[in-house]
Amino acid sequence: MLRRMKSTTRMLTLAVITGAFVVLSGCASTGTVDNLQSQIDAIKSDVATAKADAASANAKANEALNAANAANARAMETDVKIDRMFRKTMQK
């Protein structure tokens, strides 16, 4: 009888501990999932901002490239004009 009681007590204790663990882990999981979801939402917002910033930077870089190409073309035209002027003075 005493042996059966010890076995039953152990099983009951194990069941209570298991039940408490399941309940507590379920609560922790819900909080963790909510926390993870808020972190994911924050990261999505940061990614959207970074994409917008990258697009703006790309547009500015393209403007700078176009300005540099235009300046290079003017510099080459000026070089050609100076070269022609130099040749004319050398012919005289």
Contacts in CASP RR format, 6 or more apart in sequence:
PFRMAT RR
TARGET T0000
AUTHOR 0000-0000-0000
METHOD contacts of the structure
MODEL  1
MLRRMKSTTRMLTLAVITGAFVVLSGCASTGTVDNLQSQIDAIKSDVATA
KADAASANAKANEALNAANAANARAMETDVKIDRMFRKTMQK
END
